């Protein structure tokens, strides 16, 4: 699975939300108490994080999703455009309200989330999105859905991509416990995907297995690539009968928010470039380490130079993993 000639877009499908990030002095946050906020930022979040990483790594990215014609929707669209991501097919619906995540991060870098579901109206894959998906070089979506229509759109998009021979990348994420049968549609999406990224809990939800290596083996059937993210424990990568364990790179954790999205963006780049599993694991872990060292999401996801710096200071062959010249 490798992009040839650099033609076509990487498409990021749905979960175009705004993040309101705040760094606080600590948990718990108590009613009638006052805590100082030392960092405050409003910007694109959700799947936009992965889209920005992919774009910064030099690949053309097209966003497909829905936002409201509200201040948060403008924040998302303007933020994507600022990063060079194509927004021509984003539905800006005056009847919709853009979902927002409030992210509270303590000094240890651990986040808590406040979710505003908004109100989205797209219930099935729009006809205008079909041609871009068919001609894309990759399709990525995560499993966060505040509305039933989002799950429908993602599954329809994956089915179309599968029929068109387009590589599919899926990160189920924590899902939404308020959505009926959330794990069922995650399993369906994972079955359609070529590359599945999960943490230990998500791997357990998909396979019923507690062991990350065993879960990776189950997911990585029929040529799929499975990546089990283990935070400070690194990652397990599997493809067919090949298993690789990639050690995490040391990092000062300032904010873990968006680390998984940054890993996903790096994995999309690495898989399309044809990196072997060993190099792919190093690139993924370097992207995650580079992110946790920064506050915020959106425009604060890592740059290629920051990812290279992690690789370089850990003695890795940077040119073989993330060369200066885009492919």
Backbone as numpy.savetxt, mean C-alpha at the origin, in Angstrom:
# Nx Ny Nz CAx CAy CAz Cx Cy Cz
7.55 -12.04 -14.37 6.69 -10.86 -14.37 7.59 -9.63 -14.37
7.77 -9.02 -15.52 8.68 -7.89 -15.62 8.17 -6.92 -16.66
8.20 -5.64 -16.35 7.76 -4.63 -17.28 8.80 -4.48 -18.38
8.34 -4.47 -19.62 9.24 -4.37 -20.76 9.08 -3.00 -21.40
10.21 -2.29 -21.55 10.18 -1.04 -22.28 9.57 0.13 -21.54
9.15 -0.06 -20.29 8.63 1.05 -19.50 7.30 1.60 -19.96
6.52 0.83 -20.73 5.26 1.33 -21.26 4.11 0.95 -20.36
3.11 1.81 -20.29 1.92 1.53 -19.51 2.01 2.04 -18.10
0.85 2.14 -17.45 0.76 2.67 -16.10 0.66 1.56 -15.06
1.17 1.85 -13.89 0.79 1.10 -12.70 -0.49 1.77 -12.19
-1.52 0.98 -11.98 -2.80 1.53 -11.52 -3.01 1.20 -10.05
-3.37 2.22 -9.30 -3.77 2.05 -7.90 -5.28 2.25 -7.83
-5.97 1.23 -7.34 -7.42 1.16 -7.41 -8.05 1.34 -6.03
-8.87 2.38 -5.87 -9.66 2.64 -4.66 -8.79 3.01 -3.45
-9.45 3.24 -2.33 -8.84 3.66 -1.07 -8.04 4.95 -1.23
-8.63 5.91 -1.94 -8.03 7.24 -2.05 -8.63 8.09 -0.93
-7.91 8.16 0.18 -8.44 8.84 1.37 -7.47 9.94 1.80
-7.93 10.76 2.73 -7.07 11.76 3.35 -6.63 11.27 4.72
-5.39 11.59 5.08 -4.86 11.31 6.41 -4.65 12.62 7.15
-5.17 12.69 8.37 -4.86 13.78 9.28 -3.96 13.18 10.36
-2.66 13.50 10.29 -1.66 12.88 11.18 -1.30 13.84 12.30
-1.28 13.32 13.54 -0.93 14.11 14.70 0.01 13.30 15.58
1.10 13.92 16.01 1.98 13.28 16.99 1.65 13.84 18.36
1.36 12.93 19.30 0.93 13.33 20.64 1.96 12.86 21.67
1.80 13.34 22.90 2.79 13.03 23.94 2.65 11.62 24.47
1.48 10.99 24.30 1.34 9.62 24.74 -0.11 9.20 24.88
-0.33 7.89 25.00 -1.65 7.32 25.24 -1.77 6.98 26.72
-2.97 6.99 27.31 -4.25 7.22 26.63 -4.55 8.71 26.44
-5.42 8.97 25.48 -5.99 10.29 25.32 -7.28 10.31 26.14
-7.35 11.17 27.13 -8.43 11.15 28.10 -9.35 12.34 27.87
-10.66 12.08 27.99 -11.63 13.17 27.86 -11.32 14.30 28.83
-11.45 15.52 28.36 -11.22 16.76 29.10 -9.75 17.01 29.41
-8.87 16.13 28.95 -7.44 16.33 29.10 -6.94 17.17 27.93
-5.75 17.75 28.06 -5.14 18.52 26.98 -3.74 17.98 26.73
-3.49 17.56 25.49 -2.17 17.08 25.10 -1.61 17.98 24.01
-0.32 18.21 24.08 0.34 18.98 23.04 0.48 18.13 21.79
0.19 18.71 20.64 0.42 18.07 19.34 1.70 18.66 18.77
2.70 17.81 18.53 4.00 18.30 18.06 4.19 18.14 16.56
3.26 17.44 15.91 3.31 17.28 14.45 1.88 17.22 13.96
1.59 17.98 12.92 0.24 18.00 12.36 0.35 18.13 10.85
-0.30 17.21 10.13 -0.24 17.25 8.68 -1.51 16.65 8.09
-2.06 17.30 7.08 -3.17 16.78 6.32 -2.71 16.50 4.91
-2.91 15.28 4.43 -2.46 14.94 3.09 -3.11 13.66 2.61
-2.71 13.20 1.42 -3.25 11.94 0.92 -2.79 10.77 1.77
-3.67 9.76 1.90 -3.33 8.57 2.69 -3.89 7.32 2.04
-3.97 6.25 2.82 -4.48 4.99 2.28 -3.62 4.47 1.15
-4.25 4.04 0.06 -3.52 3.52 -1.08 -2.70 4.59 -1.79
-3.00 5.86 -1.50 -2.18 6.95 -2.08 -0.72 6.81 -1.65
-0.48 6.27 -0.45 0.90 6.11 0.02 1.69 5.20 -0.90
1.12 4.05 -1.25 1.79 3.13 -2.16 1.96 3.77 -3.54
0.93 4.49 -3.99 1.01 5.14 -5.30 2.16 6.12 -5.34
2.36 6.89 -4.27 3.42 7.89 -4.25 4.79 7.22 -4.27
4.96 6.13 -3.52 6.23 5.42 -3.54 6.55 4.92 -4.95
5.56 4.32 -5.61 5.78 3.81 -6.96 6.17 4.95 -7.91
5.46 6.07 -7.82 5.76 7.21 -8.68 7.15 7.76 -8.41
7.54 7.83 -7.14 8.87 8.33 -6.81 9.97 7.40 -7.31
9.64 6.12 -7.45 10.61 5.17 -7.98 10.68 5.20 -9.50
9.92 6.08 -10.12 10.09 6.34 -11.55 9.10 5.67 -12.47
8.04 5.05 -11.93 7.05 4.40 -12.78 5.83 5.30 -12.94
5.21 5.33 -14.12 4.00 6.11 -14.31 2.83 5.49 -13.55
2.09 6.31 -12.82 1.01 5.80 -11.97 -0.28 6.53 -12.31
-1.36 5.75 -12.41 -2.70 6.27 -12.63 -3.57 5.86 -11.45
-4.25 6.83 -10.83 -5.14 6.54 -9.71 -6.57 6.39 -10.21
-7.22 5.33 -9.75 -8.63 5.11 -10.05 -9.37 5.01 -8.71
-10.27 5.92 -8.47 -11.00 5.92 -7.22 -12.00 7.05 -7.19
-12.65 7.20 -6.05 -13.69 8.21 -5.88 -13.40 9.05 -4.65
-13.58 10.36 -4.79 -13.52 11.28 -3.66 -14.69 12.24 -3.77
-14.97 12.93 -2.68 -16.00 13.96 -2.72 -15.44 15.28 -3.21
-16.34 16.19 -3.56 -15.91 17.55 -3.90 -15.89 18.39 -2.61
-15.06 17.92 -1.69 -14.92 18.59 -0.40 -13.44 18.89 -0.18
-13.14 19.50 0.94 -11.75 19.89 1.19 -10.84 18.68 1.26
-11.32 17.58 1.81 -10.49 16.39 1.91 -10.27 15.77 0.53
-11.31 15.78 -0.32 -11.14 15.29 -1.68 -10.13 16.12 -2.46
-10.18 17.43 -2.27 -9.20 18.30 -2.94 -7.79 18.02 -2.44
-7.68 17.75 -1.14 -6.37 17.41 -0.58 -5.81 16.16 -1.24
-6.65 15.14 -1.43 -6.21 13.89 -2.06 -5.80 14.13 -3.51
-6.66 14.75 -4.27 -6.39 14.94 -5.70 -5.18 15.84 -5.91
-5.12 16.96 -5.18 -3.98 17.87 -5.33 -2.68 17.20 -4.89
-2.76 16.38 -3.83 -1.57 15.69 -3.36 -1.05 14.67 -4.36
-1.95 13.91 -4.98 -1.54 12.96 -6.01 -0.92 13.67 -7.20
-1.57 14.74 -7.63 -1.06 15.50 -8.77 0.32 16.08 -8.47
0.51 16.56 -7.26 1.82 17.09 -6.85 2.92 16.05 -6.99
2.58 14.77 -6.83 3.56 13.70 -6.93 3.67 13.14 -8.35
3.01 13.78 -9.31 3.10 13.33 -10.69 2.21 12.16 -11.03
1.24 11.86 -10.18 0.32 10.75 -10.40 -0.86 11.23 -11.22
-1.26 10.46 -12.22 -2.35 10.85 -13.11 -3.69 10.72 -12.38
-4.48 11.78 -12.45 -5.76 11.83 -11.73 -6.94 11.99 -12.67
-6.72 11.84 -13.97 -7.75 12.13 -14.96 -8.99 11.25 -14.79
-8.84 10.06 -14.19 -9.96 9.14 -14.06 -10.51 9.07 -12.63
-10.01 9.90 -11.73 -10.57 9.94 -10.39 -11.96 10.57 -10.45
-12.94 9.89 -9.88 -14.31 10.39 -9.85 -14.42 11.38 -8.68
-14.72 12.64 -9.01 -14.92 13.67 -7.99 -16.41 13.97 -7.93
-17.06 13.30 -6.98 -18.51 13.24 -6.93 -19.05 14.27 -5.94
-19.85 15.23 -6.39 -20.39 16.23 -5.46 -21.34 15.62 -4.42
-21.87 14.43 -4.70 -22.77 13.78 -3.74 -22.02 12.90 -2.73
-20.69 12.74 -2.92 -19.89 11.88 -2.04 -19.18 12.71 -0.97
-18.75 12.00 0.07 -17.90 12.59 1.10 -16.63 11.75 1.19
-15.47 12.40 1.17 -14.19 11.70 1.15 -13.89 11.06 2.51
-13.53 9.78 2.53 -13.12 9.16 3.80 -11.84 9.79 4.34
-11.74 9.84 5.66 -10.58 10.44 6.32 -10.13 9.53 7.46
-8.82 9.36 7.59 -8.24 8.65 8.73 -7.53 9.67 9.62
-7.94 9.73 10.89 -7.20 10.51 11.87 -6.18 9.60 12.51
-4.90 9.95 12.42 -3.82 9.08 12.89 -3.12 9.76 14.06
-3.24 9.16 15.24 -2.57 9.65 16.43 -1.35 8.79 16.69
-0.18 9.40 16.75 1.07 8.66 16.90 1.77 9.10 18.18
2.18 8.12 18.99 2.86 8.45 20.24 4.38 8.51 20.03
5.16 8.90 21.04 6.61 9.04 20.87 7.31 7.74 20.48
6.69 6.59 20.75 7.28 5.31 20.35 7.00 4.98 18.90
6.24 5.85 18.22 5.94 5.62 16.81 4.74 4.74 16.56
3.99 4.42 17.62 2.84 3.54 17.46 1.58 4.37 17.18
0.84 4.02 16.12 -0.35 4.80 15.76 -1.64 4.22 16.30
-2.59 5.10 16.52 -3.99 4.73 16.72 -4.80 5.46 15.65
-5.90 4.86 15.22 -6.63 5.39 14.06 -8.06 5.77 14.43
-8.48 6.90 13.91 -9.86 7.34 13.99 -10.38 7.38 12.55
-11.40 6.60 12.26 -11.85 6.47 10.88 -13.17 7.18 10.62
-13.14 8.08 9.65 -14.37 8.71 9.17 -14.70 8.08 7.82
-15.80 7.35 7.76 -16.10 6.54 6.58 -16.45 7.37 5.35
-16.92 8.59 5.56 -17.37 9.36 4.41 -18.59 8.73 3.78
-18.78 9.01 2.51 -19.94 8.48 1.79 -19.58 8.39 0.32
-19.30 7.18 -0.15 -18.92 6.97 -1.55 -20.09 6.35 -2.30
-20.21 6.69 -3.59 -21.39 6.31 -4.37 -21.10 5.34 -5.51
-19.83 5.12 -5.86 -19.50 4.20 -6.96 -19.66 2.77 -6.45
-20.58 2.03 -7.04 -20.92 0.69 -6.56 -20.38 -0.44 -7.41
-19.92 -0.11 -8.62 -19.34 -1.12 -9.50 -18.28 -0.45 -10.36
-17.48 -1.26 -11.03 -16.36 -0.73 -11.81 -16.87 0.15 -12.95
-16.53 1.44 -12.97 -17.00 2.31 -14.05 -16.44 1.87 -15.41
-17.24 2.03 -16.44 -16.79 1.66 -17.78 -15.53 2.42 -18.18
-15.40 3.66 -17.73 -14.25 4.48 -18.10 -12.95 3.96 -17.52
-13.03 3.09 -16.53 -11.82 2.54 -15.92 -11.36 1.25 -16.59
-12.18 0.66 -17.43 -11.86 -0.66 -17.97 -10.68 -0.63 -18.94
-10.67 0.30 -19.87 -9.57 0.37 -20.84 -8.23 0.65 -20.15
-8.16 1.60 -19.20 -6.88 1.80 -18.51 -6.39 0.55 -17.78
-7.30 -0.21 -17.19 -6.87 -1.43 -16.51 -6.33 -2.44 -17.51
-7.03 -2.61 -18.62 -6.58 -3.58 -19.63 -5.19 -3.26 -20.16
-4.85 -1.98 -20.27 -3.57 -1.58 -20.87 -2.49 -1.29 -19.83
-2.77 -1.55 -18.56 -1.81 -1.24 -17.51 -0.73 -2.32 -17.41
0.37 -1.97 -16.72 1.43 -2.96 -16.48 1.27 -3.63 -15.13
0.44 -3.06 -14.26 0.18 -3.67 -12.96 -1.03 -3.00 -12.34
-1.75 -3.75 -11.52 -2.91 -3.23 -10.80 -2.72 -3.54 -9.32
-2.84 -2.50 -8.49 -2.68 -2.65 -7.04 -3.93 -2.17 -6.33
-4.32 -2.91 -5.31 -5.39 -2.46 -4.40 -5.11 -3.03 -3.02
-5.60 -2.31 -2.01 -5.56 -2.87 -0.66 -6.96 -3.32 -0.27
-7.08 -3.89 0.91 -8.34 -4.49 1.32 -9.16 -3.64 2.25
-8.82 -2.34 2.36 -9.60 -1.48 3.24 -10.82 -0.98 2.49
-11.99 -1.23 3.00 -13.23 -0.80 2.34 -14.21 -0.33 3.40
-14.59 0.93 3.31 -15.61 1.47 4.21 -17.02 1.24 3.65
-17.10 0.93 2.37 -18.40 0.78 1.71 -18.39 -0.47 0.84
-19.53 -1.11 0.75 -19.63 -2.36 0.01 -19.23 -2.18 -1.45
-19.51 -1.02 -2.02 -19.15 -0.77 -3.41 -17.66 -0.89 -3.67
-16.83 -0.52 -2.68 -15.37 -0.58 -2.86 -14.93 -2.02 -3.09
-15.43 -2.95 -2.28 -15.08 -4.36 -2.47 -15.51 -4.84 -3.85
-16.70 -4.45 -4.28 -17.18 -4.85 -5.60 -16.26 -4.31 -6.70
-15.87 -3.04 -6.58 -15.02 -2.43 -7.60 -13.66 -3.13 -7.67
-13.07 -3.41 -6.50 -11.76 -4.06 -6.48 -11.85 -5.45 -7.12
-12.86 -6.22 -6.74 -12.97 -7.57 -7.31 -13.23 -7.53 -8.81
-14.08 -6.62 -9.27 -14.31 -6.50 -10.72 -13.03 -6.07 -11.43
-12.29 -5.14 -10.82 -11.03 -4.71 -11.41 -10.02 -5.84 -11.49
-9.94 -6.66 -10.42 -9.02 -7.79 -10.42 -9.42 -8.83 -11.47
-10.71 -9.09 -11.60 -11.16 -10.06 -12.60 -10.82 -9.59 -14.01
-11.00 -8.29 -14.26 -10.66 -7.74 -15.57 -9.16 -7.81 -15.82
-8.38 -7.47 -14.82 -6.93 -7.54 -14.96 -6.47 -8.97 -15.21
-7.06 -9.91 -14.48 -6.72 -11.32 -14.67 -7.01 -11.76 -16.10
-8.16 -11.38 -16.61 -8.52 -11.75 -17.99 -7.62 -11.08 -19.02
-7.04 -9.93 -18.64 -6.21 -9.16 -19.58 -4.73 -9.46 -19.41
-4.37 -10.36 -18.51 -2.97 -10.70 -18.30 -2.17 -9.63 -17.57
-2.85 -8.80 -16.79 -2.19 -7.72 -16.05 -1.82 -8.23 -14.66
-0.57 -8.09 -14.23 -0.18 -8.54 -12.88 -0.95 -7.79 -11.80
-1.40 -8.53 -10.79 -2.24 -7.98 -9.73 -1.50 -8.06 -8.39
-1.48 -6.95 -7.67 -0.85 -6.86 -6.35 -1.95 -6.55 -5.33
-1.97 -7.31 -4.23 -3.03 -7.12 -3.22 -2.45 -7.15 -1.83
-2.80 -6.15 -1.04 -2.46 -6.10 0.39 -3.77 -5.95 1.16
-4.26 -7.02 1.79 -5.58 -6.94 2.44 -5.63 -5.94 3.58
-4.49 -5.69 4.25 -4.52 -4.80 5.39 -5.42 -5.35 6.48
-5.74 -4.52 7.46 -6.56 -5.01 8.57 -8.02 -5.20 8.21
-8.44 -4.64 7.07 -9.85 -4.74 6.69 -10.71 -3.90 7.61
-11.99 -4.05 7.46 -12.94 -3.27 8.24 -13.92 -4.22 8.91
-13.85 -4.36 10.24 -14.73 -5.33 10.91 -16.21 -5.00 10.77
-16.53 -3.75 10.38 -17.94 -3.39 10.22 -18.48 -3.83 8.85
-17.58 -4.22 7.95 -18.03 -4.67 6.64 -18.44 -6.14 6.72
-19.61 -6.48 6.21 -20.02 -7.90 6.23 -19.11 -8.73 5.33
-18.70 -9.90 5.84 -17.90 -10.85 5.06 -16.60 -10.23 4.53
-15.96 -9.37 5.36 -14.72 -8.72 4.93 -13.66 -9.76 4.57
-13.52 -10.78 5.41 -12.48 -11.77 5.13 -12.79 -12.59 3.89
-14.08 -12.75 3.59 -14.46 -13.53 2.40 -14.00 -12.83 1.13
-14.22 -11.52 1.04 -13.80 -10.84 -0.19 -12.29 -10.69 -0.25
-11.64 -10.60 0.91 -10.17 -10.60 0.93 -9.62 -11.91 0.36
-10.22 -13.01 0.73 -9.77 -14.31 0.21 -9.99 -14.39 -1.29
-11.11 -13.88 -1.76 -11.37 -13.88 -3.20 -10.36 -13.01 -3.94
-10.06 -11.83 -3.38 -9.09 -10.94 -4.01 -7.70 -11.57 -4.01
-7.31 -12.18 -2.89 -6.00 -12.81 -2.81 -5.87 -13.95 -3.81
-6.96 -14.68 -4.03 -6.92 -15.78 -5.00 -6.70 -15.27 -6.42
-7.18 -14.06 -6.72 -7.00 -13.48 -8.05 -5.63 -12.84 -8.23
-4.98 -12.48 -7.12 -3.75 -11.70 -7.19 -2.54 -12.56 -7.55
-1.54 -11.90 -8.14 -0.26 -12.54 -8.43 0.73 -12.34 -7.28
0.61 -11.21 -6.58 1.49 -10.89 -5.46 0.60 -10.50 -4.29
0.78 -11.17 -3.15 -0.03 -10.93 -1.97 0.91 -10.52 -0.83
0.62 -9.35 -0.23 1.41 -8.84 0.89 0.56 -8.86 2.14
1.05 -9.50 3.20 0.28 -9.64 4.43 1.19 -9.50 5.63
0.61 -9.12 6.78 1.34 -9.28 8.03 0.91 -10.61 8.65
1.40 -10.91 9.85 1.14 -12.23 10.43 -0.34 -12.47 10.65
-1.05 -11.45 11.16 -2.49 -11.63 11.41 -3.26 -11.80 10.11
-2.91 -11.02 9.11 -3.60 -11.12 7.82 -3.31 -12.46 7.16
-2.08 -12.97 7.32 -1.75 -14.30 6.79 -2.60 -15.36 7.47
-2.80 -15.19 8.78 -3.63 -16.13 9.53 -5.08 -16.07 9.04
-5.58 -14.88 8.77 -6.96 -14.74 8.29 -7.15 -15.42 6.94
-6.12 -15.34 6.09 -6.24 -15.94 4.75 -6.05 -17.45 4.76
-5.18 -17.95 5.65 -4.79 -19.36 5.57 -5.19 -20.18 6.79
-5.46 -19.52 7.91 -5.72 -20.24 9.15 -4.48 -20.73 9.84
-3.29 -20.33 9.36 -2.03 -20.81 9.91 -1.35 -19.71 10.72
-0.78 -20.10 11.88 -0.07 -19.15 12.73 1.38 -18.96 12.30
1.95 -19.94 11.65 3.35 -19.87 11.23 3.47 -19.10 9.92
4.28 -18.02 9.94 4.40 -17.17 8.76 4.98 -17.88 7.56
5.96 -18.76 7.79 6.57 -19.50 6.67 5.55 -20.45 6.05
4.82 -21.16 6.89 3.81 -22.09 6.38 2.71 -21.33 5.63
2.30 -20.18 6.18 1.28 -19.38 5.51 1.77 -18.88 4.17
3.03 -18.44 4.11 3.59 -17.97 2.85 3.59 -19.07 1.81
3.90 -20.29 2.22 3.90 -21.43 1.29 2.50 -21.68 0.73
1.49 -21.56 1.58 0.12 -21.79 1.13 -0.32 -20.72 0.15
0.02 -19.47 0.45 -0.38 -18.36 -0.43 0.35 -18.44 -1.76
1.62 -18.85 -1.73 2.47 -18.82 -2.93 2.29 -20.08 -3.77
1.08 -20.29 -4.26 0.82 -21.41 -5.14 0.58 -20.91 -6.56
0.78 -21.79 -7.51 0.51 -21.46 -8.92 1.26 -20.22 -9.39
2.51 -20.10 -8.95 3.35 -19.00 -9.41 3.16 -17.70 -8.67
2.29 -17.66 -7.66 2.11 -16.42 -6.90 3.36 -16.10 -6.10
3.48 -14.82 -5.74 4.51 -14.39 -4.80 3.82 -13.97 -3.52
4.28 -14.47 -2.39 3.73 -14.12 -1.09 4.79 -13.41 -0.28
4.40 -12.34 0.39 5.31 -11.60 1.26 4.62 -11.44 2.61
5.18 -12.04 3.63 4.66 -11.92 4.99 5.53 -10.91 5.73
4.95 -9.76 6.06 5.69 -8.68 6.73 5.67 -8.93 8.24
6.86 -8.87 8.84 6.96 -9.17 10.27 7.59 -8.02 11.06
7.50 -6.80 10.52 8.00 -5.63 11.23 9.48 -5.75 11.54
9.81 -5.63 12.82 11.21 -5.74 13.23 11.78 -7.13 12.99
10.90 -8.10 12.71 11.34 -9.44 12.40 11.64 -9.66 10.93
11.55 -8.61 10.13 11.86 -8.72 8.71 10.67 -9.22 7.91
10.94 -10.09 6.95 9.88 -10.57 6.07 10.19 -11.98 5.59
9.13 -12.71 5.27 9.24 -14.01 4.61 8.68 -13.86 3.21
9.43 -14.29 2.22 9.01 -14.21 0.83 8.97 -15.62 0.25
7.93 -15.90 -0.53 7.79 -17.23 -1.12 7.28 -17.13 -2.54
7.78 -18.01 -3.37 7.29 -18.15 -4.75 7.51 -19.59 -5.15
6.43 -20.28 -5.46 6.52 -21.72 -5.76 7.21 -22.42 -4.59
8.32 -23.12 -4.84 9.00 -23.85 -3.77 10.11 -23.03 -3.11
10.31 -21.79 -3.56 11.39 -20.98 -3.01 10.90 -20.18 -1.81
11.67 -20.22 -0.74 11.38 -19.45 0.47 12.62 -18.64 0.83
12.43 -17.35 1.08 13.52 -16.49 1.53 13.09 -15.75 2.78
14.00 -15.65 3.73 13.76 -14.85 4.93 14.67 -13.64 4.87
14.07 -12.45 4.89 14.83 -11.21 4.79 14.86 -10.53 6.15
16.06 -10.33 6.69 16.20 -9.69 8.00 15.86 -8.20 7.88
15.22 -7.67 8.92 14.91 -6.25 8.95 16.17 -5.42 9.10
16.13 -4.20 8.59 17.24 -3.28 8.78 16.96 -2.43 10.03
17.97 -2.17 10.83 17.74 -1.35 12.03 17.28 0.05 11.66
16.37 0.59 12.45 15.82 1.92 12.18 15.34 2.54 13.47
15.40 3.86 13.56 14.82 4.59 14.66 13.34 4.80 14.35
12.46 4.16 15.08 11.03 4.20 14.77 10.43 5.49 15.32
10.05 6.37 14.39 9.37 7.62 14.76 7.88 7.55 14.45
7.53 6.80 13.39 6.12 6.70 13.01 5.96 5.50 12.09
5.27 4.47 12.58 5.09 3.25 11.80 3.98 3.36 10.76
3.20 4.46 10.81 2.10 4.61 9.87 2.62 4.66 8.44
2.00 3.89 7.56 2.38 3.91 6.15 3.57 3.05 5.80
4.14 2.34 6.79 5.29 1.49 6.48 4.89 0.34 5.55
3.73 -0.27 5.82 3.27 -1.35 4.95 2.97 -0.87 3.54
2.41 0.34 3.42 2.15 0.90 2.10 3.46 1.17 1.35
4.47 1.63 2.09 5.76 1.89 1.46 6.39 0.59 0.98
6.26 -0.46 1.77 6.73 -1.78 1.35 6.00 -2.21 0.08
4.69 -2.01 0.04 3.92 -2.41 -1.14 4.41 -1.68 -2.39
4.64 -0.37 -2.28 5.13 0.38 -3.43 6.46 -0.12 -3.91
7.37 -0.42 -2.96 8.69 -0.94 -3.34 8.58 -2.32 -3.98
7.67 -3.14 -3.47 7.49 -4.49 -4.03 6.96 -4.41 -5.46
6.02 -3.52 -5.72 5.52 -3.36 -7.09 6.68 -3.04 -8.03
7.50 -2.06 -7.65 8.67 -1.70 -8.45 9.60 -2.91 -8.62
9.92 -3.58 -7.51 10.88 -4.68 -7.57 10.42 -5.86 -8.39
9.13 -6.21 -8.27 8.61 -7.33 -9.05 8.59 -6.99 -10.53
8.15 -5.79 -10.87 8.12 -5.41 -12.29 9.52 -5.32 -12.87
10.48 -5.01 -12.05 11.87 -4.95 -12.52 12.49 -6.34 -12.60
11.82 -7.33 -12.04 12.32 -8.70 -12.12 13.34 -9.05 -11.06
13.32 -8.37 -9.91 14.27 -8.68 -8.85 14.04 -10.09 -8.32
15.11 -10.83 -8.05 14.95 -12.11 -7.37 14.46 -11.89 -5.95
13.95 -12.96 -5.33 13.33 -12.81 -4.01 14.28 -12.22 -2.97
15.55 -12.61 -3.01 16.50 -12.09 -2.02 16.61 -10.57 -2.11
16.80 -10.06 -3.31 16.91 -8.61 -3.50 15.58 -7.92 -3.23
14.48 -8.57 -3.60 13.15 -8.00 -3.36 12.91 -7.82 -1.85
13.32 -8.80 -1.07 13.16 -8.70 0.37 13.97 -7.56 0.96
15.18 -7.37 0.46 16.02 -6.26 0.95 15.41 -4.92 0.58
14.90 -4.80 -0.65 14.28 -3.55 -1.07 13.04 -3.25 -0.23
12.21 -4.26 -0.01 11.00 -4.08 0.78 11.33 -3.63 2.20
12.29 -4.30 2.83 12.65 -3.95 4.20 13.30 -2.57 4.28
14.06 -2.21 3.27 14.67 -0.87 3.26 13.62 0.21 3.13
12.58 -0.03 2.32 11.50 0.94 2.18 10.75 1.09 3.50
10.48 -0.02 4.17 9.80 0.04 5.46 10.63 0.77 6.50
11.94 0.49 6.55 12.81 1.16 7.51 12.90 2.65 7.24
12.99 3.01 5.96 13.07 4.43 5.60 11.80 5.17 6.00
10.65 4.49 5.92 9.40 5.15 6.29 9.28 5.36 7.80
9.58 4.35 8.60 9.35 4.49 10.04 10.26 5.55 10.65
11.31 5.94 9.96 12.19 6.99 10.46 11.63 8.39 10.21
10.49 8.48 9.51 9.89 9.77 9.16 8.50 9.88 9.79
8.11 11.10 10.11 6.76 11.35 10.61 5.80 11.53 9.45
4.58 11.04 9.62 3.53 11.29 8.66 3.44 10.27 7.55
2.47 10.50 6.66 2.23 9.64 5.50 2.17 10.52 4.26
1.61 10.01 3.18 1.46 10.82 1.97 2.79 11.33 1.47
3.01 12.63 1.52 4.25 13.23 1.03 5.45 12.87 1.91
5.19 12.22 3.04 6.29 11.82 3.93 6.72 10.37 3.73
6.16 9.66 2.75 6.68 8.32 2.46 8.10 8.48 1.92
8.90 7.42 1.95 10.31 7.58 1.61 10.58 7.90 0.14
11.67 8.59 -0.07 12.17 8.86 -1.42 13.14 7.75 -1.81
13.46 7.62 -3.09 14.46 6.62 -3.49 15.81 6.82 -2.79
16.23 8.07 -2.63 17.51 8.31 -1.96 17.48 7.85 -0.51
16.34 8.02 0.16 16.24 7.55 1.55 16.26 6.04 1.63
15.65 5.38 0.66 15.71 3.91 0.62 17.14 3.45 0.32
17.79 4.11 -0.63 19.18 3.77 -0.94 20.08 3.97 0.28
19.80 5.01 1.05 20.63 5.28 2.23 20.54 4.13 3.23
19.33 3.58 3.42 19.19 2.43 4.32 20.01 1.25 3.79
19.92 0.99 2.50 20.67 -0.12 1.90 22.17 0.12 2.04
22.60 1.34 1.75 24.03 1.67 1.76 24.63 1.53 3.15
23.94 2.04 4.17 24.52 2.00 5.51 24.49 0.60 6.11
23.78 -0.32 5.44 23.77 -1.71 5.88 24.61 -2.61 4.97
25.45 -1.98 4.16 26.43 -2.71 3.37 25.88 -3.46 2.17
24.69 -3.07 1.69 24.10 -3.77 0.56 24.60 -3.18 -0.77
24.51 -3.99 -1.81 24.87 -3.55 -3.16 23.70 -2.75 -3.73
23.74 -1.45 -3.53 22.61 -0.60 -3.88 22.30 -0.66 -5.37
23.31 -0.65 -6.21 23.10 -0.59 -7.66 22.33 -1.80 -8.18
22.48 -2.94 -7.52 21.78 -4.15 -7.98 20.32 -4.21 -7.48
20.02 -3.40 -6.46 18.68 -3.44 -5.87 17.86 -2.24 -6.30
18.42 -1.05 -6.22 17.71 0.17 -6.58 18.68 1.11 -7.28
18.89 0.90 -8.58 19.86 1.73 -9.32 19.38 3.17 -9.45
20.34 4.06 -9.69 20.03 5.48 -9.82 19.18 5.76 -11.05
19.41 5.02 -12.13 18.71 5.25 -13.39 17.47 4.36 -13.43
16.25 4.95 -13.55 15.04 4.13 -13.64 15.10 3.18 -14.82
14.46 2.00 -14.67 14.46 1.05 -15.80 13.35 1.33 -16.77
